[in-house]
Amino acid sequence: MAGIKAPKFYETLRRNQREVFDALETLGQALRGSGPLDERASHLVQLAAAAAIRSEGAVHSHVRRALAVGVSPDEIRHALLLLLSTIGLPGTVAALSWAEDVISKKRKK
Protein backbone atom coordinates (compact mmCIF):
# COMPACT_ATOMS: atom_id res chain seq x y z
CA MET A 1 0.00 0.00 0.00
CA ALA A 2 2.63 2.45 -1.10
CA GLY A 3 1.79 6.03 -0.23
CA ILE A 4 -1.33 5.12 1.77
CA LYS A 5 -1.33 4.97 5.54
CA ALA A 6 -2.64 1.56 6.52
CA PRO A 7 -4.57 0.86 9.72
CA LYS A 8 -2.44 -0.02 12.75
CA PHE A 9 -3.75 -3.59 12.91
CA TYR A 10 -2.85 -4.18 9.26
CA GLU A 11 0.66 -2.87 9.90
CA THR A 12 1.01 -5.20 12.90
CA LEU A 13 -0.07 -8.18 10.80
CA ARG A 14 2.27 -7.11 8.01
CA ARG A 15 5.22 -6.87 10.41
CA ASN A 16 4.48 -10.30 11.86
CA GLN A 17 3.87 -11.95 8.48
CA ARG A 18 6.06 -9.88 6.16
CA GLU A 19 6.69 -12.64 3.60
CA VAL A 20 2.97 -13.43 3.26
CA PHE A 21 1.95 -9.78 2.93
CA ASP A 22 4.74 -9.06 0.43
CA ALA A 23 3.46 -11.97 -1.68
CA LEU A 24 -0.13 -10.74 -1.38
CA GLU A 25 0.81 -7.21 -2.48
CA THR A 26 2.89 -8.60 -5.38
CA LEU A 27 -0.10 -10.71 -6.46
CA GLY A 28 -2.37 -7.65 -6.36
CA GLN A 29 0.05 -5.66 -8.53
CA ALA A 30 0.36 -8.53 -11.00
CA LEU A 31 -3.41 -8.95 -11.24
CA ARG A 32 -4.03 -5.24 -11.80
CA GLY A 33 -1.33 -5.17 -14.49
CA SER A 34 -2.45 -8.32 -16.29
CA GLY A 35 -5.38 -6.94 -18.25
CA PRO A 36 -6.89 -3.96 -20.00
CA LEU A 37 -8.56 -2.33 -16.98
CA ASP A 38 -6.74 0.71 -15.66
CA GLU A 39 -5.91 1.17 -12.00
CA ARG A 40 -9.02 3.28 -11.34
CA ALA A 41 -11.36 0.66 -12.78
CA SER A 42 -9.50 -2.13 -10.99
CA HIS A 43 -9.99 -0.47 -7.61
CA LEU A 44 -13.69 0.12 -8.30
CA VAL A 45 -14.13 -3.57 -9.19
CA GLN A 46 -12.36 -4.57 -5.97
CA LEU A 47 -14.46 -2.06 -4.02
CA ALA A 48 -17.65 -3.58 -5.41
CA ALA A 49 -16.47 -7.07 -4.48
CA ALA A 50 -15.61 -5.90 -0.96
CA ALA A 51 -19.08 -4.41 -0.61
CA ALA A 52 -20.72 -7.57 -1.95
CA ILE A 53 -19.05 -9.70 0.73
CA ARG A 54 -19.83 -7.05 3.37
CA SER A 55 -16.21 -6.56 4.37
CA GLU A 56 -16.02 -3.19 6.11
CA GLY A 57 -12.22 -3.26 6.30
CA ALA A 58 -11.87 -4.10 2.60
CA VAL A 59 -14.33 -1.35 1.65
CA HIS A 60 -12.29 1.13 3.69
CA SER A 61 -9.08 -0.11 2.04
CA HIS A 62 -10.39 0.05 -1.51
CA VAL A 63 -11.94 3.48 -0.99
CA ARG A 64 -8.53 4.74 0.21
CA ARG A 65 -6.82 3.08 -2.76
CA ALA A 66 -9.38 4.40 -5.25
CA LEU A 67 -9.06 7.94 -3.92
CA ALA A 68 -5.27 7.66 -4.14
CA VAL A 69 -5.44 6.95 -7.88
CA GLY A 70 -7.83 9.80 -8.59
CA VAL A 71 -11.27 8.25 -8.32
CA SER A 72 -13.64 10.94 -7.06
CA PRO A 73 -15.91 10.49 -4.05
CA ASP A 74 -18.92 10.78 -6.39
CA GLU A 75 -17.55 7.98 -8.59
CA ILE A 76 -17.07 5.80 -5.51
CA ARG A 77 -20.62 6.51 -4.33
CA HIS A 78 -21.99 5.75 -7.80
CA ALA A 79 -20.06 2.47 -8.07
CA LEU A 80 -21.54 1.38 -4.75
CA LEU A 81 -25.03 2.58 -5.61
CA LEU A 82 -24.90 0.43 -8.77
CA LEU A 83 -24.85 -2.60 -6.45
CA LEU A 84 -28.35 -1.89 -5.13
CA SER A 85 -30.14 -4.36 -7.41
CA THR A 86 -27.44 -6.99 -6.84
CA ILE A 87 -26.67 -6.93 -3.12
CA GLY A 88 -29.79 -5.16 -1.88
CA LEU A 89 -30.50 -2.06 0.14
CA PRO A 90 -28.94 -3.10 3.48
CA GLY A 91 -25.64 -4.13 1.91
CA THR A 92 -25.50 -1.06 -0.30
CA VAL A 93 -26.28 1.34 2.54
CA ALA A 94 -23.67 -0.35 4.73
CA ALA A 95 -21.02 -0.06 1.99
CA LEU A 96 -21.90 3.58 1.36
CA SER A 97 -21.57 4.35 5.07
CA TRP A 98 -18.18 2.61 5.21
CA ALA A 99 -17.05 4.57 2.15
CA GLU A 100 -18.15 7.81 3.83
CA ASP A 101 -15.98 6.92 6.85
CA VAL A 102 -12.93 7.26 4.59
CA ILE A 103 -14.21 10.06 2.36
CA SER A 104 -15.17 12.29 5.28
CA LYS A 105 -11.86 11.63 7.02
CA LYS A 106 -9.97 12.63 3.87
CA ARG A 107 -12.14 15.74 3.46
CA LYS A 108 -11.23 16.91 7.00
CA LYS A 109 -7.49 16.84 6.20
N, CA, C and O of each residue as an XYZ file, in Angstrom:
436
protein
N       0.830     -1.182      0.000
C       0.000      0.000      0.000
C       0.874      1.244      0.000
O       0.797      2.085      0.896
N       1.684      1.336     -1.003
C       2.629      2.447     -1.100
C       1.892      3.778     -1.122
O       0.948      3.971     -1.889
N       2.345      4.703     -0.256
C       1.786      6.033     -0.226
C       0.481      6.169      0.532
O      -0.029      7.282      0.662
N      -0.075      5.084      1.035
C      -1.331      5.118      1.766
C      -1.060      4.625      3.178
O      -0.446      3.576      3.370
N      -1.517      5.382      4.161
C      -1.328      4.975      5.543
C      -2.321      3.866      5.873
O      -3.534      4.065      5.823
N      -1.797      2.718      6.204
C      -2.636      1.562      6.523
C      -3.051      1.597      7.988
O      -2.369      2.208      8.811
N      -4.156      0.951      8.319
C      -4.569      0.861      9.716
C      -3.492      0.170     10.569
O      -2.727     -0.658     10.075
N      -3.456      0.526     11.837
C      -2.439     -0.024     12.745
C      -2.472     -1.540     12.789
O      -1.420     -2.179     12.791
N      -3.668     -2.131     12.824
C      -3.749     -3.590     12.908
C      -3.161     -4.253     11.663
O      -2.479     -5.273     11.756
N      -3.431     -3.664     10.500
C      -2.851     -4.181      9.259
C      -1.329     -4.130      9.330
O      -0.650     -5.091      8.966
N      -0.802     -3.012      9.797
C       0.656     -2.868      9.902
C       1.244     -3.896     10.868
O       2.326     -4.426     10.618
N       0.551     -4.181     11.955
C       1.009     -5.202     12.899
C       1.037     -6.571     12.227
O       2.019     -7.305     12.341
N      -0.033     -6.908     11.535
C      -0.065     -8.182     10.802
C       1.058     -8.252      9.776
O       1.737     -9.270      9.640
N       1.238     -7.147      9.056
C       2.265     -7.107      8.011
C       3.661     -7.308      8.598
O       4.486     -8.011      8.015
N       3.925     -6.694      9.744
C       5.223     -6.872     10.407
C       5.429     -8.322     10.836
O       6.522     -8.873     10.699
N       4.376     -8.924     11.352
C       4.478    -10.301     11.858
C       4.498    -11.347     10.752
O       5.006    -12.451     10.949
N       3.956    -11.011      9.602
C       3.875    -11.953      8.477
C       4.367    -11.283      7.193
O       3.691    -11.312      6.165
N       5.542    -10.688      7.269
C       6.062     -9.880      6.162
C       6.086    -10.656      4.837
O       5.654    -10.130      3.812
N       6.571    -11.863      4.844
C       6.689    -12.639      3.600
C       5.315    -12.871      2.956
O       5.167    -12.758      1.739
N       4.330    -13.191      3.770
C       2.975    -13.432      3.260
C       2.388    -12.146      2.676
O       1.820    -12.160      1.585
N       2.527    -11.041      3.400
C       1.954     -9.782      2.931
C       2.691     -9.239      1.722
O       2.072     -8.623      0.855
N       3.998     -9.451      1.641
C       4.736     -9.064      0.431
C       4.209     -9.834     -0.774
O       4.010     -9.265     -1.848
N       3.984    -11.135     -0.585
C       3.464    -11.967     -1.677
C       2.060    -11.513     -2.080
O       1.738    -11.456     -3.267
N       1.237    -11.194     -1.099
C      -0.128    -10.740     -1.379
C      -0.119     -9.429     -2.161
O      -0.882     -9.275     -3.115
N       0.727     -8.492     -1.773
C       0.814     -7.214     -2.483
C       1.373     -7.397     -3.891
O       0.932     -6.724     -4.823
N       2.343     -8.305     -4.057
C       2.888     -8.597     -5.381
C       1.811     -9.211     -6.274
O       1.709     -8.873     -7.453
N       1.009    -10.114     -5.705
C      -0.098    -10.713     -6.458
C      -1.079     -9.633     -6.908
O      -1.501     -9.624     -8.065
N      -1.442     -8.726     -6.007
C      -2.368     -7.645     -6.359
C      -1.840     -6.797     -7.502
O      -2.588     -6.449     -8.416
N      -0.558     -6.463     -7.457
C       0.047     -5.661     -8.527
C       0.029     -6.426     -9.845
O      -0.267     -5.857    -10.895
N       0.347     -7.716     -9.786
C       0.358     -8.535    -11.005
C      -1.048     -8.640    -11.598
O      -1.218     -8.542    -12.813
N      -2.042     -8.837    -10.753
C      -3.414     -8.951    -11.241
C      -3.887     -7.658    -11.884
O      -4.496     -7.680    -12.954
N      -3.607     -6.521    -11.230
C      -4.031     -5.239    -11.803
C      -3.313     -4.956    -13.120
O      -3.884     -4.314    -14.001
N      -2.090     -5.416    -13.269
C      -1.328     -5.165    -14.487
C      -1.540     -6.180    -15.593
O      -0.981     -6.038    -16.680
N      -2.346     -7.207    -15.328
C      -2.451     -8.318    -16.288
C      -3.529     -8.142    -17.341
O      -3.664     -8.996    -18.218
N      -4.293     -7.076    -17.288
C      -5.381     -6.935    -18.249
C      -5.594     -5.509    -18.672
O      -4.807     -4.624    -18.337
N      -6.670     -5.284    -19.414
C      -6.892     -3.960    -20.002
C      -7.488     -2.922    -19.059
O      -7.502     -1.739    -19.400
N      -7.983     -3.317    -17.882
C      -8.559     -2.325    -16.976
C      -7.459     -1.462    -16.374
O      -6.402     -1.960    -15.987
N      -7.723     -0.166    -16.300
C      -6.745      0.712    -15.664
C      -6.861      0.596    -14.145
O      -7.740     -0.089    -13.622
N      -5.963      1.274    -13.462
C      -5.906      1.168    -12.003
C      -7.192      1.676    -11.346
O      -7.653      1.101    -10.360
N      -7.764      2.739    -11.884
C      -9.016      3.277    -11.337
C     -10.127      2.233    -11.422
O     -10.807      1.958    -10.433
N     -10.303      1.661    -12.596
C     -11.360      0.659    -12.782
C     -11.106     -0.565    -11.909
O     -12.036     -1.130    -11.334
N      -9.845     -0.968    -11.814
C      -9.501     -2.132    -10.989
C      -9.902     -1.923     -9.532
O     -10.448     -2.826     -8.897
N      -9.632     -0.741     -9.009
C      -9.991     -0.475     -7.613
C     -11.503     -0.396     -7.424
O     -12.007     -0.783     -6.369
N     -12.227      0.090     -8.411
C     -13.688      0.119     -8.304
C     -14.269     -1.294     -8.344
O     -15.239     -1.585     -7.644
N     -13.681     -2.174     -9.161
C     -14.126     -3.572     -9.190
C     -13.881     -4.213     -7.826
O     -14.753     -4.893     -7.283
N     -12.692     -3.991     -7.281
C     -12.365     -4.574     -5.975
C     -13.235     -3.973     -4.875
O     -13.610     -4.671     -3.933
N     -13.557     -2.698     -4.985
C     -14.456     -2.062     -4.024
C     -15.833     -2.715     -4.077
O     -16.427     -3.008     -3.039
N     -16.333     -2.940     -5.273
C     -17.646     -3.579     -5.412
C     -17.639     -4.987     -4.822
O     -18.602     -5.394     -4.172
N     -16.565     -5.723     -5.045
C     -16.468     -7.074     -4.481
C     -16.429     -7.018     -2.954
O     -17.056     -7.836     -2.281
N     -15.697     -6.056     -2.417
C     -15.611     -5.904     -0.959
C     -16.990     -5.594     -0.385
O     -17.370     -6.124      0.659
N     -17.727     -4.739     -1.068
C     -19.076     -4.409     -0.614
C     -19.986     -5.627     -0.690
O     -20.791     -5.863      0.211
N     -19.858     -6.399     -1.763
C     -20.716     -7.572     -1.946
C     -20.517     -8.620     -0.856
O     -21.458     -9.320     -0.484
N     -19.294     -8.726     -0.346
C     -19.053     -9.702      0.735
C     -19.169     -9.061      2.112
O     -18.873     -9.688      3.130
N     -19.602     -7.807      2.128
C     -19.825     -7.051      3.370
C     -18.587     -6.989      4.260
O     -18.658     -7.206      5.470
N     -17.461     -6.690      3.637
C     -16.210     -6.559      4.371
C     -15.908     -5.081      4.596
O     -15.405     -4.398      3.705
N     -16.219     -4.600      5.788
C     -16.016     -3.190      6.106
C     -14.558     -2.774      5.928
O     -14.279     -1.725      5.348
N     -13.634     -3.587      6.420
C     -12.222     -3.260      6.296
C     -11.771     -3.184      4.848
O     -11.004     -2.294      4.482
N     -12.244     -4.116      4.016
C     -11.869     -4.099      2.603
C     -12.492     -2.912      1.878
O     -11.863     -2.332      0.993
N     -13.726     -2.541      2.242
C     -14.331     -1.345      1.647
C     -13.495     -0.127      2.011
O     -13.172      0.685      1.144
N     -13.144      0.006      3.282
C     -12.294      1.135      3.693
C     -10.999      1.145      2.866
O     -10.602      2.184      2.339
N     -10.350     -0.009      2.759
C      -9.083     -0.105      2.042
C      -9.230      0.287      0.578
O      -8.421      1.054      0.055
N     -10.251     -0.232     -0.082
C     -10.393      0.049     -1.511
C     -10.884      1.463     -1.781
O     -10.612      2.012     -2.849
N     -11.601      2.064     -0.837
C     -11.937      3.480     -0.993
C     -10.657      4.304     -0.904
O     -10.431      5.193     -1.725
N      -9.815      4.011      0.096
C      -8.534      4.737      0.215
C      -7.715      4.574     -1.061
O      -7.173      5.549     -1.582
N      -7.623      3.351     -1.561
C      -6.822      3.080     -2.755
C      -7.414      3.779     -3.984
O      -6.682      4.334     -4.803
N      -8.735      3.746     -4.104
C      -9.379      4.397     -5.250
C      -9.143      5.911     -5.212
O      -8.814      6.519     -6.231
N      -9.312      6.505     -4.045
C      -9.062      7.944     -3.921
C      -7.617      8.283     -4.281
O      -7.349      9.310     -4.904
N      -6.696      7.417     -3.886
C      -5.273      7.665     -4.137
C      -4.924      7.656     -5.624
O      -3.940      8.274     -6.030
N      -5.721      6.960     -6.440
C      -5.437      6.947     -7.881
C      -6.372      7.880     -8.658
O      -6.474      7.791     -9.881
N      -7.051      8.772     -7.936
C      -7.826      9.803     -8.593
C      -9.301      9.553     -8.796
O      -9.970     10.339     -9.466
N      -9.830      8.470     -8.232
C     -11.272      8.247     -8.318
C     -11.940      9.263     -7.389
O     -11.508      9.442     -6.251
N     -12.980      9.919     -7.868
C     -13.640     10.941     -7.060
C     -14.605     10.306     -6.061
O     -15.073      9.188     -6.277
N     -14.902     11.003     -4.983
C     -15.914     10.490     -4.048
C     -17.250     10.189     -4.727
O     -17.905      9.202     -4.393
N     -17.658     11.034     -5.679
C     -18.922     10.779     -6.386
C     -18.855      9.504     -7.223
O     -19.842      8.774     -7.317
N     -17.702      9.232     -7.830
C     -17.554      7.985     -8.595
C     -17.621      6.777     -7.670
O     -18.213      5.756     -8.021
N     -17.019      6.889     -6.494
C     -17.071      5.798     -5.514
C     -18.512      5.560     -5.081
O     -18.975      4.420     -5.047
N     -19.218      6.637     -4.751
C     -20.622      6.507     -4.335
C     -21.461      5.866     -5.438
O     -22.301      5.007     -5.171
N     -21.223      6.293     -6.683
C     -21.993      5.747     -7.803
C     -21.695      4.263     -7.995
O     -22.610      3.469     -8.211
N     -20.423      3.887     -7.918
C     -20.057      2.470     -8.071
C     -20.773      1.622     -7.028
O     -21.240      0.522     -7.326
N     -20.856      2.133     -5.813
C     -21.536      1.382     -4.753
C     -23.044      1.384     -4.954
O     -23.699      0.367     -4.725
N     -23.594      2.496     -5.374
C     -25.027      2.578     -5.609
C     -25.466      1.614     -6.717
O     -26.584      1.099     -6.686
N     -24.594      1.374     -7.685
C     -24.895      0.433     -8.767
C     -25.137     -0.990     -8.247
O     -25.722     -1.817     -8.947
N     -24.693     -1.267     -7.040
C     -24.855     -2.596     -6.455
C     -26.243     -2.831     -5.880
O     -26.576     -3.957     -5.510
N     -27.049     -1.796     -5.802
C     -28.348     -1.892     -5.133
C     -29.184     -3.075     -5.610
O     -29.727     -3.809     -4.785
N     -29.300     -3.274     -6.908
C     -30.136     -4.362     -7.415
C     -29.456     -5.731     -7.291
O     -30.097     -6.765     -7.483
N     -28.174     -5.735     -6.974
C     -27.439     -6.993     -6.843
C     -27.307     -7.440     -5.400
O     -27.567     -8.601     -5.085
N     -26.906     -6.532     -4.518
C     -26.672     -6.930     -3.120
C     -27.748     -6.430     -2.171
O     -27.741     -6.772     -0.988
N     -28.677     -5.620     -2.682
C     -29.794     -5.159     -1.875
C     -29.518     -3.870     -1.123
O     -28.389     -3.381     -1.059
N     -30.592     -3.339     -0.557
C     -30.504     -2.063      0.138
C     -29.620     -2.121      1.383
O     -28.767     -1.248      1.547
N     -29.782     -3.109      2.270
C     -28.943     -3.097      3.485
C     -27.444     -3.160      3.186
O     -26.657     -2.441      3.802
N     -27.055     -4.005      2.259
C     -25.638     -4.126      1.911
C     -25.101     -2.869      1.245
O     -23.973     -2.448      1.505
N     -25.917     -2.277      0.387
C     -25.501     -1.061     -0.302
C     -25.361      0.104      0.672
O     -24.389      0.857      0.620
N     -26.338      0.242      1.556
C     -26.278      1.337      2.536
C     -25.081      1.147      3.464
O     -24.392      2.112      3.795
N     -24.833     -0.088      3.883
C     -23.666     -0.350      4.734
C     -22.385      0.046      4.010
O     -21.537      0.729      4.584
N     -22.237     -0.374      2.763
C     -21.022     -0.063      1.994
C     -20.867      1.440      1.797
O     -19.761      1.970      1.899
N     -21.965      2.125      1.516
C     -21.898      3.581      1.361
C     -21.472      4.255      2.670
O     -20.703      5.216      2.656
N     -21.970      3.749      3.790
C     -21.572      4.354      5.071
C     -20.100      4.092      5.362
O     -19.416      4.960      5.904
N     -19.605      2.915      5.013
C     -18.180      2.609      5.212
C     -17.324      3.489      4.300
O     -16.262      3.964      4.705
N     -17.791      3.701      3.069
C     -17.051      4.570      2.150
C     -16.998      5.988      2.705
O     -15.961      6.648      2.632
N     -18.113      6.458      3.258
C     -18.147      7.805      3.828
C     -17.197      7.951      5.013
O     -16.672      9.037      5.253
N     -16.972      6.859      5.759
C     -15.984      6.917      6.848
C     -14.652      7.436      6.320
O     -14.022      8.297      6.934
N     -14.234      6.905      5.179
C     -12.932      7.260      4.593
C     -13.006      8.608      3.882
O     -12.112      9.442      4.029
N     -14.068      8.819      3.116
C     -14.209     10.065      2.359
C     -14.263     11.259      3.306
O     -13.594     12.266      3.070
N     -15.045     11.158      4.367
C     -15.167     12.293      5.281
C     -13.872     12.532      6.045
O     -13.542     13.676      6.358
N     -13.139     11.476      6.346
C     -11.856     11.632      7.024
C     -10.871     12.345      6.114
O     -10.122     13.210      6.568
N     -10.865     11.992      4.836
C      -9.965     12.630      3.870
C     -10.352     14.096      3.666
O      -9.484     14.954      3.512
N     -11.657     14.379      3.667
C     -12.140     15.741      3.462
C     -11.704     16.659      4.610
O     -11.453     17.845      4.395
N     -11.614     16.116      5.820
C     -11.228     16.915      7.002
C      -9.754     17.288      6.999
O      -9.356     18.228      7.688
N      -8.934     16.567      6.233
C      -7.495     16.838      6.202
C      -7.175     18.066      5.418
O      -6.006     18.433      5.295
